[in-house]
């Protein structure tokens, strides 16, 4: 094998390895938001993270079901916003608007559905572009969080949080 070919292979392998490490770091950074991490230190001062697994036993309470339903709905909506085009077609806008309206009609939690209907009526969906939809949805989420006395999201980072549509 010629020297040049060997150098090119080494360079390409190094680039692939670097990309794999960057991708893994990015993935771990995003997924470390959900698991609760426990830090354990061993004698050589290396730190290892172990995730605690939450074992579900028995039926969930109504409050747990309601919380899970709300969280899952926000994941779906934020994922939709993250993948919403910068320049949506009229049909795409119409479909998203229909989806949001239908969601308020068929949502399993009656109180939540009424809150959604009022919020969407008082604060109509902004679906003219990706940025408008992401910002509008984040602002809606913050309104709900304020009512529930939960922390506010930094709307300027919404795209970072939901960029790939796989953040849970």
ZASE-598925 format. One record per residue (C-alpha): x, y, z negated; residue number from 1. Coordinates in Angstrom, 2 decimals, padded with zeros to 5 digits. Layout:
BEGIN
ATOM        px        py        pz   seq
ATOM         X         Y         Z   NUM
...
This chain:
BEGIN
ATOM        px        py        pz   seq
ATOM    000.00    000.00    000.00     1
ATOM    001.30    003.42    000.90     2
ATOM    002.13    005.93   -001.83     3
ATOM   -000.41    008.45   -000.53     4
ATOM   -003.22    005.88   -000.65     5
ATOM   -002.25    004.88   -004.17     6
ATOM   -002.23    008.51   -005.32     7
ATOM   -005.64    009.12   -003.74     8
ATOM   -007.06    006.04   -005.50     9
ATOM   -005.62    007.17   -008.83    10
ATOM   -007.04    010.66   -008.30    11
ATOM   -010.49    009.34   -007.35    12
ATOM   -010.52    006.94   -010.31    13
ATOM   -009.56    009.79   -012.64    14
ATOM   -012.34    011.99   -011.26    15
ATOM   -014.90    009.18   -011.63    16
ATOM   -013.77    008.53   -015.20    17
ATOM   -013.94    012.24   -016.02    18
ATOM   -017.48    012.46   -014.56    19
ATOM   -018.56    009.40   -016.55    20
ATOM   -017.23    010.94   -019.78    21
ATOM   -018.93    014.30   -019.08    22
ATOM   -022.21    012.54   -018.27    23
ATOM   -022.02    010.44   -021.44    24
ATOM   -021.22    013.51   -023.56    25
ATOM   -024.17    015.38   -022.06    26
ATOM   -026.47    012.41   -022.65    27
ATOM   -025.33    012.00   -026.25    28
ATOM   -025.69    015.72   -026.89    29
ATOM   -029.30    015.65   -025.69    30
ATOM   -030.31    012.41   -027.41    31
ATOM   -028.74    013.32   -030.75    32
ATOM   -031.61    015.78   -031.28    33
ATOM   -034.04    012.97   -032.04    34
ATOM   -032.31    010.34   -034.15    35
ATOM   -031.49    011.16   -037.71    36
ATOM   -027.76    010.70   -038.04    37
ATOM   -026.02    009.41   -041.11    38
ATOM   -022.31    010.20   -041.33    39
ATOM   -020.07    007.60   -042.90    40
ATOM   -016.37    008.17   -043.34    41
ATOM   -013.87    005.34   -043.34    42
ATOM   -010.39    005.33   -044.89    43
ATOM   -008.61    006.67   -041.82    44
ATOM   -010.95    009.72   -041.83    45
ATOM   -012.73    008.69   -038.66    46
ATOM   -016.38    009.63   -038.73    47
ATOM   -019.00    007.21   -037.43    48
ATOM   -022.67    007.99   -036.86    49
ATOM   -025.33    005.37   -037.53    50
ATOM   -028.95    006.00   -036.69    51
ATOM   -031.59    005.15   -039.25    52
ATOM   -034.40    003.16   -037.77    53
ATOM   -037.85    004.06   -038.97    54
ATOM   -039.78    000.83   -039.31    55
ATOM   -043.50    001.21   -038.82    56
ATOM   -045.56   -001.05   -041.02    57
ATOM   -049.33   -001.15   -040.95    58
ATOM   -051.78    001.22   -039.34    59
ATOM   -050.95    004.87   -038.83    60
ATOM   -052.90    007.53   -040.65    61
ATOM   -055.10    009.88   -038.65    62
ATOM   -052.57    012.65   -039.29    63
ATOM   -049.73    010.47   -037.91    64
ATOM   -051.78    009.62   -034.81    65
ATOM   -052.64    013.28   -034.28    66
ATOM   -048.99    014.31   -034.64    67
ATOM   -047.83    011.60   -032.21    68
ATOM   -050.52    012.58   -029.71    69
ATOM   -049.51    016.25   -029.92    70
ATOM   -045.79    015.52   -029.56    71
ATOM   -046.38    013.18   -026.62    72
ATOM   -048.57    015.74   -024.88    73
ATOM   -045.93    018.44   -025.27    74
ATOM   -043.30    016.07   -023.83    75
ATOM   -045.53    015.43   -020.82    76
ATOM   -046.29    019.14   -020.29    77
ATOM   -042.68    020.29   -020.71    78
ATOM   -041.51    017.54   -018.35    79
ATOM   -044.06    018.71   -015.78    80
ATOM   -042.82    022.28   -016.17    81
ATOM   -039.18    021.18   -015.91    82
ATOM   -039.86    019.51   -012.57    83
ATOM   -042.20    022.23   -011.29    84
ATOM   -040.81    023.75   -008.08    85
ATOM   -039.36    027.24   -007.93    86
ATOM   -041.70    027.99   -005.01    87
ATOM   -044.75    025.74   -005.41    88
ATOM   -047.26    025.30   -002.61    89
ATOM   -050.85    026.44   -003.07    90
ATOM   -051.85    022.78   -003.35    91
ATOM   -049.28    022.15   -006.09    92
ATOM   -050.50    025.17   -008.04    93
ATOM   -054.10    024.01   -007.64    94
ATOM   -053.23    020.47   -008.80    95
ATOM   -051.39    021.67   -011.91    96
ATOM   -054.21    024.04   -012.79    97
ATOM   -056.76    021.21   -012.34    98
ATOM   -054.63    018.96   -014.54    99
ATOM   -054.47    021.55   -017.33   100
ATOM   -058.23    022.16   -017.16   101
ATOM   -059.00    018.43   -017.18   102
ATOM   -056.60    017.90   -020.07   103
ATOM   -058.63    020.31   -022.20   104
ATOM   -061.82    018.41   -021.30   105
ATOM   -060.64    014.84   -021.91   106
ATOM   -058.10    015.35   -024.70   107
ATOM   -058.82    012.70   -027.38   108
ATOM   -058.56    015.13   -030.31   109
ATOM   -061.67    017.32   -030.23   110
ATOM   -060.23    020.11   -032.42   111
ATOM   -057.05    020.19   -030.35   112
ATOM   -059.05    020.29   -027.10   113
ATOM   -061.03    023.30   -028.37   114
ATOM   -057.82    025.06   -029.39   115
ATOM   -056.35    024.35   -025.94   116
ATOM   -059.46    025.62   -024.15   117
ATOM   -059.40    028.87   -026.14   118
ATOM   -055.66    029.34   -025.68   119
ATOM   -055.84    028.71   -021.91   120
ATOM   -058.82    031.07   -021.67   121
ATOM   -057.13    033.85   -023.67   122
ATOM   -053.72    033.19   -022.16   123
ATOM   -054.24    031.82   -018.61   124
ATOM   -051.61    029.51   -017.12   125
ATOM   -048.83    031.22   -015.19   126
ATOM   -048.00    028.82   -012.39   127
ATOM   -046.66    031.06   -009.62   128
ATOM   -043.10    029.71   -010.04   129
ATOM   -040.97    027.30   -012.05   130
ATOM   -039.72    030.06   -014.35   131
ATOM   -043.23    031.43   -014.98   132
ATOM   -044.64    027.99   -015.79   133
ATOM   -041.73    027.06   -018.10   134
ATOM   -041.95    030.40   -019.93   135
ATOM   -045.75    030.30   -020.23   136
ATOM   -045.72    026.75   -021.57   137
ATOM   -042.99    027.54   -024.10   138
ATOM   -044.94    030.58   -025.29   139
ATOM   -048.09    028.43   -025.65   140
ATOM   -046.11    025.82   -027.57   141
ATOM   -044.82    028.53   -029.89   142
ATOM   -048.36    029.81   -030.47   143
ATOM   -049.42    026.32   -031.53   144
ATOM   -046.31    025.93   -033.69   145
ATOM   -047.01    029.26   -035.36   146
ATOM   -050.57    028.16   -036.17   147
ATOM   -049.24    024.85   -037.55   148
ATOM   -046.39    026.61   -039.41   149
ATOM   -043.74    024.74   -037.41   150
ATOM   -040.43    026.13   -036.10   151
ATOM   -040.41    028.24   -032.93   152
ATOM   -038.62    027.19   -029.75   153
ATOM   -036.09    029.49   -028.12   154
ATOM   -037.85    029.91   -024.76   155
ATOM   -034.61    031.00   -023.09   156
ATOM   -033.33    027.43   -023.60   157
ATOM   -036.43    025.59   -022.37   158
ATOM   -034.77    024.50   -019.13   159
ATOM   -031.75    023.16   -021.04   160
ATOM   -033.95    021.09   -023.33   161
ATOM   -036.14    019.57   -020.62   162
ATOM   -033.80    019.81   -017.62   163
ATOM   -033.86    016.17   -016.57   164
ATOM   -037.38    015.40   -017.68   165
ATOM   -036.11    012.66   -019.96   166
ATOM   -035.73    014.48   -023.27   167
ATOM   -037.94    012.92   -025.93   168
